């Protein structure tokens, strides 16, 4: 109650409070307020937020369902189509948020080094009883070539985006030359 009084008086809600207020507004049949809270949260998070409309929500949920049930669909093929369309969109607009989405989407289509590192860390954790973080650190130390491959995959995924230079520099700092 105090928080709401503060919001009404002089303090604006932020972060998690905006999310919760949006959710409550939807639950109580106030989509007008829900959209307002979601828009404020979206602005705060620079558009990296949950779907704002019923259509966005439907498509987001459909995509998540496909991702979680990859035996139903050839996700890699669909992913390549999504990446292709994101690339077309990125050429039309200069948007760092869109570039970040494109980079992650491209990267997730490959990410073989990261998958190997995670698999090795889980196996080590199972054998040694170490925390996952400790096992992952040890795997990195034992497999520097996989870390190098990881950096290269990230740099490759960033090509053509506003993040390319940053990714190439982080890759070069580790001693490799980007292709």
C-alpha positions in Angstrom: 0.0 0.0 0.0 2.8 2.4 0.8 4.4 1.7 -2.6 1.1 2.6 -4.4 0.8 5.7 -2.3 4.3 6.7 -3.3 3.5 6.1 -7.0 0.4 8.2 -6.8 2.2 11.0 -5.0 5.6 11.5 -6.5 7.5 8.3 -7.3 7.1 6.3 -10.5 7.2 2.5 -10.4 10.1 0.9 -12.1 11.4 -2.6 -13.1 9.6 -5.5 -11.5 6.9 -3.3 -10.1 5.9 -2.2 -13.6 5.8 -5.8 -14.7 3.6 -6.8 -11.7 1.3 -3.8 -12.2 0.9 -4.7 -15.8 0.1 -8.3 -15.0 -2.4 -7.2 -12.3 -4.1 -4.8 -14.7 -4.6 -7.6 -17.2 -6.0 -10.0 -14.5 -8.5 -7.3 -13.4 -9.7 -6.5 -17.0 -7.8 -3.2 -17.4 -5.9 -3.7 -20.7 -5.6 0.1 -21.0 -3.5 0.2 -17.8 -1.6 -3.0 -18.7 -0.5 -1.5 -21.9 0.6 1.7 -20.1 2.6 -0.2 -17.5 4.2 -2.5 -20.2 5.1 0.5 -22.3 6.8 2.2 -19.4 8.7 -1.0 -18.7 9.6 -1.4 -22.3 11.0 2.1 -22.4 13.0 1.5 -19.2 14.4 -1.7 -20.6 14.9 -0.2 -24.1 12.2 -2.4 -25.7 13.6 -5.7 -24.3 10.4 -6.7 -22.7 7.4 -9.1 -22.8 4.9 -8.8 -25.7 2.7 -5.8 -25.5 -0.2 -6.8 -27.6 -2.4 -9.9 -27.9 -0.9 -10.7 -31.3 2.7 -10.4 -30.0 1.8 -12.6 -27.1 0.2 -15.2 -29.3 3.2 -15.4 -31.7 5.7 -15.3 -28.8 4.0 -18.1 -27.1 3.8 -20.1 -30.4 7.5 -19.6 -30.9 8.3 -20.7 -27.4 6.1 -23.8 -27.8 8.0 -24.7 -30.9 11.4 -24.1 -29.2 10.4 -26.3 -26.3 9.2 -29.1 -28.5 11.9 -29.2 -31.2 11.0 -32.7 -32.1 7.9 -31.3 -33.8 9.7 -28.9 -36.1 13.0 -28.5 -37.8 14.0 -25.5 -35.7 17.3 -24.9 -37.4 15.6 -24.4 -40.7 12.9 -22.1 -39.2 15.7 -20.3 -37.3 17.6 -19.7 -40.6 14.4 -18.1 -42.0 14.0 -16.0 -38.9 17.6 -14.8 -39.1 17.3 -14.0 -42.8 14.3 -11.8 -42.1 16.0 -10.2 -39.1 19.0 -9.4 -41.4 16.6 -7.7 -43.9 15.1 -5.7 -41.1 18.4 -4.7 -39.7 19.5 -3.3 -43.1 16.5 -1.0 -43.1 16.9 0.2 -39.5 19.8 1.2 -37.4 18.8 -0.2 -34.0 21.3 -1.6 -31.5 18.6 -3.7 -29.8 17.7 -5.3 -33.2 21.4 -5.9 -33.8 21.7 -7.7 -30.4 18.6 -9.8 -31.3 20.2 -10.7 -34.6 23.6 -11.5 -33.1 22.0 -13.9 -30.6 19.7 -15.5 -33.2 22.7 -16.1 -35.5 24.8 -17.4 -32.6 22.1 -19.8 -31.4 22.1 -21.4 -34.8 25.8 -22.4 -34.3 26.9 -22.1 -30.7 28.7 -25.5 -31.0 31.6 -24.5 -28.8 29.2 -23.3 -26.0 27.2 -26.5 -26.3 30.4 -28.5 -26.0 31.6 -26.5 -23.0 28.3 -26.9 -21.2 28.2 -30.6 -21.9 31.7 -31.1 -20.6 30.9 -29.0 -17.5 27.8 -31.0 -16.7 29.7 -34.3 -17.2 32.5 -33.0 -14.9 30.0 -31.8 -12.3 28.3 -35.2 -12.3 31.6 -37.0 -11.7 33.3 -34.5 -9.3 30.4 -33.1 -7.4 31.7 -29.6 -8.0 29.3 -26.7 -8.5 28.4 -26.1 -12.1 30.3 -22.8 -12.1 33.5 -24.5 -10.8 33.2 -27.4 -13.3 32.7 -24.9 -16.1 35.7 -22.9 -15.1 37.9 -26.0 -15.0 36.6 -27.1 -18.4 37.5 -23.7 -19.8 41.1 -24.0 -18.4 41.4 -27.5 -19.8 40.0 -26.6 -23.2 41.2 -23.1 -24.3 40.6 -24.0 -27.9 36.9 -24.3 -27.2 36.9 -20.8 -25.6 38.7 -19.5 -28.7 36.1 -21.2 -30.9 33.3 -19.7 -28.7 34.8 -16.2 -29.2 35.1 -16.8 -33.0 31.5 -17.9 -33.2 30.3 -14.8 -31.4 32.4 -12.6 -33.6 31.1 -14.3 -36.7 27.5 -13.9 -35.5 28.1 -10.2 -35.0 29.3 -9.5 -38.5 27.3 -6.7 -40.2 25.9 -5.4 -37.0 26.8 -2.4 -34.8 28.3 -5.0 -32.4 30.8 -6.4 -34.9 33.7 -4.2 -33.9 33.3 -4.9 -30.2 33.0 -8.7 -30.7 36.1 -8.7 -33.0 38.1 -6.7 -30.5 37.2 -9.1 -27.6 38.2 -11.9 -29.9 41.5 -10.3 -30.8 42.3 -9.6 -27.2 42.5 -13.3 -26.7 45.1 -13.6 -29.3 43.2 -14.7 -32.4 42.6 -12.8 -35.6 39.0 -12.6 -36.8 38.4 -13.9 -40.3 
